[in-house]
Amino acid sequence: MQRDQSQQDQRYDAVMAGGGLAGLTLALALRQGLGDSARLAVADPAFAAPQPASTDLRASAIAAGARRLFEALGVWERVEAQAQPILAMEITDSKLGDAARPVFLSFDGEVEPGEPFAHMLPNAVLQDAMTELARERGVALLPTRIAGFTPGPARTALRLADGAEATSSLLAACDGGRSKLRALAGIGVTGWSYHQSAIVMTVGHERPHEGKAIEHFLPAGPFAMLPLTGNRCSIVWTEATDTAARLLKLPRVLLLDELEQRFGLELGEIEILDEPKAFPLGFQMARSFIGERLALVGDAAHTIHPIAGQGINMGLRDVAALAEAATDAARLGLDIGGPDVLERYQRWRRFDTLAMGVATDGLNRLFGLRSDAVRLARDVGLGLVERLPALKGFFIRDAAGIGGRAPRLLRGEAL
């Protein structure tokens, strides 16, 4: 009898492999869409800790569409106090030694009156809030990983790394750019390394940033200053990988000197508040976003250059699309892991993802060209966009994730 009960307990409607932002958000979205009776699980070895807490020191730009999603799921009220609205953004194109950095493109910070186009939020704050909310809403947090799976006509059999077995109608690979599930499904990827790394750190400064984000396009790569609450900024500093490694080995006083050359003096004296880390950058796109009863979500499906701050937002658009497709199917009495649901998800997301990937790849390559003629041409292009309010508005709404045929959650509507 105990064995039968154990088998019943391991029978799920959907299992998310990976307890990061994509996996937890998808679990909360499916809880809302499928109702309290749905059996949902997120599998991640990190849940083995008594009170798992994120150690991710990075911060992310949460676009307006993603913020609406978090509001609809009841997450935003838990993290809003630590979210800094981006009220303006400036883009410059300069060389490191330039005496002045003229602003070629600027955006005010609203997609709708009173609604900022993005907020900066520490990843750890968001991760911890969603972990707790998922637990409160009855999502099973399995302290293990999925070691293997075998799709069947009605369900997928799952083999967990702790030796347990389970089944699920829908399996979502939310396990990152090196997705184990993607590899097990035999889904290939197309991609390349940029031979660049992003140095990430938090800095404090004397004067208030007033919610302004600045992105300096320098020959080595973009240098972004992104406002956090208080007199703090999150820095995303792109350099060639070998240069980034050399910079991180410098004594703190010399690293601060290199940082000040790029940060400038507008906000007064600065200090580094945490331990800088470097993350390799590349482009990667799965050749299919789906397999049999399997959906790739977030970095498992795609990784792009952070030049436009769209990485996490692209993953959350995946979540919104997959949750809506599964919810609509369930309300019609259909199989949420069936091919029609998965094909709808892939159609919805693949073109948008490819277009954003091509755009960020092209921007990185364009701004990496050091020819004065190319620099003049791109500065003229930025100037034209600056003078066309309708075009600027289109770019803002698209980057905010609320343009086109956005899923309901990105419009702030419950499933």
Kinemage of the C-alpha trace (Angstrom):
@kinemage 1
@onewidth
@group {chain A} dominant
@subgroup {mainchain}
@vectorlist {calphas} color= white
{ca met a 1} P 0.000 0.000 0.000
{ca gln a 2} L 2.859 2.340 0.877
{ca arg a 3} L 4.433 1.682 -2.526
{ca asp a 4} L 1.206 2.535 -4.336
{ca gln a 5} L 0.911 5.792 -2.364
{ca ser a 6} L 4.529 6.667 -3.153
{ca gln a 7} L 3.948 6.075 -6.854
{ca gln a 8} L 0.830 8.241 -6.737
{ca asp a 9} L 2.784 11.055 -5.033
{ca gln a 10} L 5.302 11.057 -7.881
{ca arg a 11} L 2.716 11.527 -10.601
{ca tyr a 12} L 2.796 15.141 -11.816
{ca asp a 13} L 1.039 17.265 -14.383
{ca ala a 14} L 4.185 19.302 -15.051
{ca val a 15} L 7.769 19.124 -13.841
{ca met a 16} L 10.264 21.954 -14.230
{ca ala a 17} L 13.923 20.884 -14.337
{ca gly a 18} L 15.886 23.747 -12.798
{ca gly a 19} L 14.969 25.964 -9.860
{ca gly a 20} L 16.176 29.274 -11.276
{ca leu a 21} L 14.003 32.203 -12.278
{ca ala a 22} L 12.566 30.491 -15.370
{ca gly a 23} L 11.636 27.247 -13.603
{ca leu a 24} L 10.053 28.910 -10.572
{ca thr a 25} L 8.148 31.467 -12.645
{ca leu a 26} L 6.768 28.737 -14.887
{ca ala a 27} L 5.667 26.726 -11.840
{ca leu a 28} L 3.824 29.757 -10.401
{ca ala a 29} L 2.237 30.549 -13.768
{ca leu a 30} L 1.025 26.978 -14.199
{ca arg a 31} L -0.305 26.981 -10.640
{ca gln a 32} L -2.412 30.002 -11.501
{ca gly a 33} L -3.540 28.657 -14.868
{ca leu a 34} L -4.155 25.017 -13.976
{ca gly a 35} L -5.523 25.574 -10.481
{ca asp a 36} L -4.773 24.182 -7.048
{ca ser a 37} L -5.498 20.597 -8.041
{ca ala a 38} L -2.613 20.468 -10.520
{ca arg a 39} L 0.422 18.519 -9.316
{ca leu a 40} L 3.512 20.591 -10.066
{ca ala a 41} L 7.166 20.115 -9.176
{ca val a 42} L 10.472 21.915 -9.614
{ca ala a 43} L 13.592 19.723 -9.432
{ca asp a 44} L 16.896 21.283 -8.382
{ca pro a 45} L 19.659 20.042 -6.051
{ca ala a 46} L 19.822 23.549 -4.519
{ca phe a 47} L 16.576 22.778 -2.687
{ca ala a 48} L 18.491 20.307 -0.522
{ca ala a 49} L 19.593 23.189 1.730
{ca pro a 50} L 17.310 23.616 4.791
{ca gln a 51} L 16.436 27.157 3.698
{ca pro a 52} L 17.838 27.565 0.200
{ca ala a 53} L 18.944 31.115 -0.496
{ca ser a 54} L 20.334 32.472 -3.733
{ca thr a 55} L 23.976 33.537 -3.842
{ca asp a 56} L 23.610 35.264 -7.230
{ca leu a 57} L 25.142 38.746 -6.883
{ca arg a 58} L 23.859 39.925 -10.260
{ca ala a 59} L 20.917 42.244 -10.857
{ca ser a 60} L 18.573 42.158 -13.829
{ca ala a 61} L 16.588 44.719 -15.764
{ca ile a 62} L 12.991 43.552 -15.386
{ca ala a 63} L 11.153 44.959 -18.405
{ca ala a 64} L 7.607 46.274 -18.115
{ca gly a 65} L 6.068 43.119 -19.564
{ca ala a 66} L 7.975 40.929 -17.096
{ca arg a 67} L 6.949 43.206 -14.227
{ca arg a 68} L 3.309 42.862 -15.271
{ca leu a 69} L 3.780 39.089 -15.262
{ca phe a 70} L 5.180 39.197 -11.730
{ca glu a 71} L 2.313 41.434 -10.618
{ca ala a 72} L -0.251 39.005 -12.055
{ca leu a 73} L 1.421 36.102 -10.219
{ca gly a 74} L 1.609 37.904 -6.865
{ca val a 75} L 5.408 38.101 -6.879
{ca trp a 76} L 5.959 41.819 -7.407
{ca glu a 77} L 4.409 42.920 -4.108
{ca arg a 78} L 7.092 40.884 -2.336
{ca val a 79} L 10.062 42.457 -4.135
{ca glu a 80} L 8.908 45.931 -5.174
{ca ala a 81} L 10.576 47.665 -2.224
{ca gln a 82} L 13.970 46.575 -3.549
{ca ala a 83} L 13.238 47.355 -7.209
{ca gln a 84} L 14.656 50.539 -8.702
{ca pro a 85} L 12.671 52.006 -11.618
{ca ile a 86} L 14.708 53.026 -14.646
{ca leu a 87} L 13.428 56.526 -15.324
{ca ala a 88} L 15.743 57.408 -18.211
{ca met a 89} L 18.413 55.829 -20.378
{ca glu a 90} L 21.303 57.357 -22.287
{ca ile a 91} L 23.446 55.710 -24.964
{ca thr a 92} L 26.863 56.996 -25.958
{ca asp a 93} L 29.352 55.842 -28.592
{ca ser a 94} L 32.880 56.768 -27.621
{ca lys a 95} L 36.469 55.716 -27.169
{ca leu a 96} L 37.954 55.199 -23.730
{ca gly a 97} L 40.212 58.252 -23.983
{ca asp a 98} L 37.566 60.651 -25.344
{ca ala a 99} L 37.336 63.835 -23.285
{ca ala a 100} L 33.560 63.975 -23.785
{ca arg a 101} L 30.913 61.335 -24.372
{ca pro a 102} L 28.075 62.913 -26.340
{ca val a 103} L 24.672 61.288 -25.907
{ca phe a 104} L 23.417 60.049 -29.271
{ca leu a 105} L 20.256 58.363 -28.075
{ca ser a 106} L 18.131 58.832 -24.980
{ca phe a 107} L 14.875 57.355 -23.768
{ca asp a 108} L 12.541 58.593 -21.109
{ca gly a 109} L 11.491 55.831 -18.795
{ca glu a 110} L 7.804 55.200 -19.481
{ca val a 111} L 5.965 52.765 -21.736
{ca glu a 112} L 2.658 54.044 -20.425
{ca pro a 113} L 1.999 57.122 -18.252
{ca gly a 114} L 3.375 56.341 -14.815
{ca glu a 115} L 4.757 52.938 -15.864
{ca pro a 116} L 8.583 52.678 -16.124
{ca phe a 117} L 9.841 50.586 -19.022
{ca ala a 118} L 12.049 48.585 -16.634
{ca his a 119} L 13.133 48.100 -13.027
{ca met a 120} L 16.510 46.929 -11.745
{ca leu a 121} L 16.178 44.137 -9.206
{ca pro a 122} L 18.818 41.928 -7.521
{ca asn a 123} L 18.494 38.363 -8.804
{ca ala a 124} L 18.790 36.924 -5.287
{ca val a 125} L 15.829 38.980 -4.037
{ca leu a 126} L 13.619 37.706 -6.840
{ca gln a 127} L 14.858 34.119 -6.593
{ca asp a 128} L 14.290 33.870 -2.846
{ca ala a 129} L 10.825 35.459 -3.017
{ca met a 130} L 9.692 33.048 -5.719
{ca thr a 131} L 11.095 30.010 -3.937
{ca glu a 132} L 9.076 30.877 -0.855
{ca leu a 133} L 5.937 31.656 -2.865
{ca ala a 134} L 6.177 28.377 -4.802
{ca arg a 135} L 6.428 26.495 -1.496
{ca glu a 136} L 3.407 28.362 -0.102
{ca arg a 137} L 1.362 27.534 -3.203
{ca gly a 138} L 1.974 23.823 -2.978
{ca val a 139} L 4.601 23.380 -5.671
{ca ala a 140} L 6.809 20.396 -4.791
{ca leu a 141} L 10.452 21.511 -4.553
{ca leu a 142} L 12.419 18.336 -5.243
{ca pro a 143} L 16.021 18.491 -3.922
{ca thr a 144} L 17.468 16.561 -6.843
{ca arg a 145} L 17.947 16.749 -10.597
{ca ile a 146} L 16.375 14.805 -13.414
{ca ala a 147} L 18.923 12.211 -14.511
{ca gly a 148} L 16.925 10.764 -17.405
{ca phe a 149} L 13.502 10.590 -18.998
{ca thr a 150} L 11.546 8.448 -21.418
{ca pro a 151} L 8.559 10.022 -23.212
{ca gly a 152} L 5.483 7.870 -23.633
{ca pro a 153} L 2.162 8.237 -25.449
{ca ala a 154} L 0.419 9.701 -22.375
{ca arg a 155} L 3.170 10.623 -19.919
{ca thr a 156} L 6.941 10.924 -19.583
{ca ala a 157} L 8.747 8.621 -17.169
{ca leu a 158} L 11.352 10.500 -15.124
{ca arg a 159} L 14.400 9.083 -13.402
{ca leu a 160} L 15.662 11.326 -10.602
{ca ala a 161} L 19.276 11.500 -9.497
{ca asp a 162} L 18.331 10.420 -5.960
{ca gly a 163} L 17.019 7.118 -7.322
{ca ala a 164} L 13.326 8.005 -7.239
{ca glu a 165} L 11.036 7.744 -10.240
{ca ala a 166} L 8.155 9.937 -11.343
{ca thr a 167} L 5.931 10.668 -14.314
{ca ser a 168} L 4.714 13.919 -15.833
{ca ser a 169} L 2.502 15.054 -18.682
{ca leu a 170} L 4.773 18.021 -19.446
{ca leu a 171} L 8.504 18.317 -18.807
{ca ala a 172} L 10.091 21.784 -19.004
{ca ala a 173} L 13.850 22.092 -19.368
{ca cys a 174} L 14.699 25.230 -17.390
{ca asp a 175} L 18.200 24.023 -16.606
{ca gly a 176} L 20.313 26.703 -18.255
{ca gly a 177} L 22.557 27.149 -21.256
{ca arg a 178} L 24.270 23.789 -20.716
{ca ser a 179} L 20.929 22.018 -20.412
{ca lys a 180} L 21.243 18.343 -19.518
{ca leu a 181} L 17.683 17.679 -20.654
{ca arg a 182} L 18.283 19.291 -24.040
{ca ala a 183} L 21.279 17.027 -24.552
{ca leu a 184} L 19.345 13.930 -23.429
{ca ala a 185} L 16.606 14.805 -25.933
{ca gly a 186} L 19.191 14.979 -28.719
{ca ile a 187} L 18.357 18.606 -29.558
{ca gly a 188} L 21.332 20.346 -31.106
{ca val a 189} L 22.315 23.985 -30.837
{ca thr a 190} L 23.730 26.623 -33.119
{ca gly a 191} L 26.018 29.183 -31.585
{ca trp a 192} L 29.401 30.722 -31.040
{ca ser a 193} L 31.516 32.397 -28.410
{ca tyr a 194} L 32.042 36.157 -28.555
{ca his a 195} L 35.420 35.712 -26.836
{ca gln a 196} L 34.136 38.360 -24.463
{ca ser a 197} L 33.243 38.270 -20.784
{ca ala a 198} L 30.932 40.492 -18.767
{ca ile a 199} L 32.463 41.738 -15.533
{ca val a 200} L 29.619 42.207 -13.070
{ca met a 201} L 29.789 44.141 -9.812
{ca thr a 202} L 27.879 46.577 -7.618
{ca val a 203} L 29.291 50.035 -6.935
{ca gly a 204} L 28.352 52.778 -4.521
{ca his a 205} L 28.627 56.456 -5.443
{ca glu a 206} L 28.351 59.873 -3.769
{ca arg a 207} L 25.507 61.460 -5.677
{ca pro a 208} L 22.069 60.027 -6.561
{ca his a 209} L 21.630 58.469 -10.001
{ca glu a 210} L 17.992 59.643 -10.204
{ca gly a 211} L 17.005 56.405 -11.881
{ca lys a 212} L 19.124 56.974 -15.005
{ca ala a 213} L 20.785 54.066 -16.780
{ca ile a 214} L 23.776 54.741 -19.016
{ca glu a 215} L 25.312 52.478 -21.640
{ca his a 216} L 28.665 53.514 -23.043
{ca phe a 217} L 29.526 51.695 -26.251
{ca leu a 218} L 33.299 51.411 -26.050
{ca pro a 219} L 35.543 49.623 -28.587
{ca ala a 220} L 36.014 46.603 -26.288
{ca gly a 221} L 32.264 46.283 -25.673
{ca pro a 222} L 29.403 47.991 -23.860
{ca phe a 223} L 29.857 49.369 -20.358
{ca ala a 224} L 26.477 49.621 -18.627
{ca met a 225} L 25.699 51.557 -15.435
{ca leu a 226} L 22.317 50.375 -14.179
{ca pro a 227} L 20.657 52.076 -11.184
{ca leu a 228} L 19.875 50.153 -7.999
{ca thr a 229} L 18.096 51.370 -4.886
{ca gly a 230} L 20.088 53.897 -2.894
{ca asn a 231} L 23.275 55.427 -4.254
{ca arg a 232} L 24.289 52.205 -5.980
{ca cys a 233} L 24.639 50.930 -9.544
{ca ser a 234} L 25.014 47.498 -11.067
{ca ile a 235} L 27.901 47.435 -13.541
{ca val a 236} L 27.992 45.171 -16.600
{ca trp a 237} L 31.424 45.748 -18.137
{ca thr a 238} L 32.220 43.867 -21.359
{ca glu a 239} L 35.814 43.121 -22.278
{ca ala a 240} L 37.734 40.520 -24.268
{ca thr a 241} L 37.876 37.371 -22.138
{ca asp a 242} L 41.636 37.521 -21.554
{ca thr a 243} L 41.417 41.222 -20.652
{ca ala a 244} L 38.578 40.542 -18.196
{ca ala a 245} L 40.649 37.834 -16.502
{ca arg a 246} L 43.596 40.214 -16.220
{ca leu a 247} L 41.441 42.977 -14.762
{ca leu a 248} L 40.009 40.718 -12.079
{ca lys a 249} L 43.519 39.789 -10.949
{ca leu a 250} L 44.456 43.428 -10.336
{ca pro a 251} L 44.729 44.788 -6.799
{ca arg a 252} L 41.429 46.452 -5.832
{ca val a 253} L 42.884 49.977 -6.048
{ca leu a 254} L 44.052 49.411 -9.646
{ca leu a 255} L 40.754 47.803 -10.656
{ca leu a 256} L 38.957 50.822 -9.194
{ca asp a 257} L 41.154 53.106 -11.302
{ca glu a 258} L 40.202 51.184 -14.466
{ca leu a 259} L 36.557 51.348 -13.427
{ca glu a 260} L 36.657 55.101 -12.812
{ca gln a 261} L 38.001 55.706 -16.341
{ca arg a 262} L 34.814 54.130 -17.704
{ca phe a 263} L 32.337 55.200 -15.032
{ca gly a 264} L 33.230 58.881 -15.152
{ca leu a 265} L 32.833 61.573 -12.484
{ca glu a 266} L 29.165 62.482 -12.841
{ca leu a 267} L 28.149 60.631 -9.657
{ca gly a 268} L 31.212 61.562 -7.610
{ca glu a 269} L 33.579 59.129 -5.947
{ca ile a 270} L 32.781 55.440 -6.311
{ca glu a 271} L 33.581 52.268 -4.397
{ca ile a 272} L 33.234 48.593 -5.253
{ca leu a 273} L 30.728 46.989 -2.877
{ca asp a 274} L 31.066 43.283 -3.690
{ca glu a 275} L 33.394 40.790 -5.312
{ca pro a 276} L 33.519 41.354 -9.107
{ca lys a 277} L 32.939 38.283 -11.233
{ca ala a 278} L 33.252 37.589 -14.954
{ca phe a 279} L 30.785 35.606 -17.069
{ca pro a 280} L 31.666 34.377 -20.591
{ca leu a 281} L 29.414 35.657 -23.374
{ca gly a 282} L 28.132 33.804 -26.398
{ca phe a 283} L 25.186 33.242 -28.693
{ca gln a 284} L 23.316 29.956 -28.642
{ca met a 285} L 20.008 28.865 -30.130
{ca ala a 286} L 18.459 25.423 -29.856
{ca arg a 287} L 17.541 23.944 -33.228
{ca ser a 288} L 14.150 23.124 -31.775
{ca phe a 289} L 12.474 24.551 -28.688
{ca ile a 290} L 10.497 21.358 -28.165
{ca gly a 291} L 10.826 17.596 -28.053
{ca glu a 292} L 8.366 14.820 -27.251
{ca arg a 293} L 6.493 16.087 -24.151
{ca leu a 294} L 9.406 18.467 -23.621
{ca ala a 295} L 9.690 22.272 -23.822
{ca leu a 296} L 12.972 24.174 -23.612
{ca val a 297} L 12.571 27.402 -21.632
{ca gly a 298} L 14.918 30.329 -21.043
{ca asp a 299} L 18.654 29.756 -21.422
{ca ala a 300} L 18.067 26.092 -22.286
{ca ala a 301} L 16.481 27.370 -25.515
{ca his a 302} L 18.568 30.480 -26.153
{ca thr a 303} L 21.349 32.662 -24.802
{ca ile a 304} L 22.095 36.051 -26.287
{ca his a 305} L 24.501 38.935 -25.752
{ca pro a 306} L 23.489 41.157 -22.786
{ca ile a 307} L 23.959 44.275 -24.896
{ca ala a 308} L 20.255 45.126 -24.608
{ca gly a 309} L 19.583 43.555 -21.215
{ca gln a 310} L 17.078 41.140 -22.702
{ca gly a 311} L 18.323 37.744 -21.484
{ca ile a 312} L 16.051 37.222 -18.472
{ca asn a 313} L 13.147 38.937 -20.209
{ca met a 314} L 13.323 36.584 -23.179
{ca gly a 315} L 13.106 33.644 -20.769
{ca leu a 316} L 10.081 35.155 -19.024
{ca arg a 317} L 8.374 35.605 -22.389
{ca asp a 318} L 8.930 31.879 -22.932
{ca val a 319} L 7.283 31.206 -19.566
{ca ala a 320} L 4.263 33.383 -20.359
{ca ala a 321} L 3.748 31.738 -23.763
{ca leu a 322} L 4.118 28.149 -22.541
{ca ala a 323} L 1.894 28.694 -19.492
{ca glu a 324} L -0.828 30.227 -21.660
{ca ala a 325} L -0.668 27.436 -24.242
{ca ala a 326} L -0.865 24.770 -21.508
{ca thr a 327} L -3.678 26.547 -19.644
{ca asp a 328} L -5.787 27.003 -22.777
{ca ala a 329} L -5.352 23.315 -23.614
{ca ala a 330} L -6.269 22.183 -20.095
{ca arg a 331} L -9.502 24.193 -20.179
{ca leu a 332} L -10.458 22.373 -23.355
{ca gly a 333} L -9.708 19.032 -21.724
{ca leu a 334} L -6.602 18.503 -23.849
{ca asp a 335} L -3.210 17.082 -22.953
{ca ile a 336} L -0.926 19.905 -21.727
{ca gly a 337} L 2.143 18.000 -22.924
{ca gly a 338} L 0.685 17.106 -26.304
{ca pro a 339} L 2.216 18.096 -29.648
{ca asp a 340} L -0.385 20.789 -30.385
{ca val a 341} L 0.465 22.667 -27.184
{ca leu a 342} L 4.193 22.390 -27.761
{ca glu a 343} L 3.966 23.428 -31.411
{ca arg a 344} L 1.922 26.476 -30.416
{ca tyr a 345} L 4.599 27.406 -27.896
{ca gln a 346} L 7.382 27.021 -30.438
{ca arg a 347} L 5.582 29.054 -33.111
{ca trp a 348} L 4.918 31.777 -30.586
{ca arg a 349} L 8.482 32.075 -29.358
{ca arg a 350} L 10.957 30.959 -31.975
{ca phe a 351} L 10.759 33.847 -34.453
{ca asp a 352} L 10.765 36.518 -31.738
{ca thr a 353} L 13.739 34.881 -30.047
{ca leu a 354} L 15.689 34.525 -33.283
{ca ala a 355} L 14.977 38.154 -34.217
{ca met a 356} L 16.215 39.405 -30.831
{ca gly a 357} L 19.282 37.168 -31.034
{ca val a 358} L 20.174 38.454 -34.496
{ca ala a 359} L 19.621 42.058 -33.366
{ca thr a 360} L 21.854 41.788 -30.288
{ca asp a 361} L 24.510 39.902 -32.248
{ca gly a 362} L 24.469 42.560 -34.946
{ca leu a 363} L 24.678 45.418 -32.450
{ca asn a 364} L 27.620 43.840 -30.678
{ca arg a 365} L 29.480 43.352 -33.950
{ca leu a 366} L 28.582 46.823 -35.245
{ca phe a 367} L 29.761 48.641 -32.133
{ca gly a 368} L 32.865 46.477 -32.009
{ca leu a 369} L 34.068 47.850 -35.349
{ca arg a 370} L 36.724 50.491 -34.731
{ca ser a 371} L 36.658 52.260 -38.111
{ca asp a 372} L 35.969 55.995 -37.819
{ca ala a 373} L 33.752 55.784 -40.910
{ca val a 374} L 31.643 53.037 -39.358
{ca arg a 375} L 31.446 54.985 -36.117
{ca leu a 376} L 30.204 58.062 -37.968
{ca ala a 377} L 27.576 56.020 -39.804
{ca arg a 378} L 26.209 54.368 -36.664
{ca asp a 379} L 26.159 57.689 -34.800
{ca val a 380} L 24.126 59.192 -37.638
{ca gly a 381} L 21.766 56.217 -37.351
{ca leu a 382} L 21.397 56.714 -33.590
{ca gly a 383} L 20.760 60.388 -34.200
{ca leu a 384} L 17.961 59.602 -36.653
{ca val a 385} L 16.247 57.308 -34.150
{ca glu a 386} L 16.619 60.045 -31.519
{ca arg a 387} L 14.711 62.442 -33.781
{ca leu a 388} L 11.843 60.040 -34.609
{ca pro a 389} L 9.604 59.715 -31.528
{ca ala a 390} L 7.343 57.096 -33.115
{ca leu a 391} L 10.310 54.846 -33.916
{ca lys a 392} L 11.746 55.314 -30.432
{ca gly a 393} L 8.371 54.412 -28.951
{ca phe a 394} L 8.239 51.226 -31.029
{ca phe a 395} L 11.685 50.162 -29.839
{ca ile a 396} L 10.800 50.883 -26.199
{ca arg a 397} L 7.556 48.891 -26.298
{ca asp a 398} L 9.203 45.980 -28.084
{ca ala a 399} L 12.107 45.863 -25.628
{ca ala a 400} L 9.607 46.104 -22.761
{ca gly a 401} L 7.916 42.931 -24.020
{ca ile a 402} L 4.499 44.490 -24.534
{ca gly a 403} L 4.556 44.987 -28.278
{ca gly a 404} L 2.879 42.735 -30.826
{ca arg a 405} L 0.864 39.681 -29.748
{ca ala a 406} L 2.102 39.460 -26.177
{ca pro a 407} L 0.847 36.612 -23.949
{ca arg a 408} L -1.770 37.519 -21.347
{ca leu a 409} L 0.627 37.491 -18.395
{ca leu a 410} L 2.870 40.050 -20.102
{ca arg a 411} L -0.185 42.286 -20.429
{ca gly a 412} L -0.763 41.946 -16.682
{ca glu a 413} L -3.771 39.651 -17.100
{ca ala a 414} L -4.212 36.511 -15.021
{ca leu a 415} L -4.400 33.198 -16.867
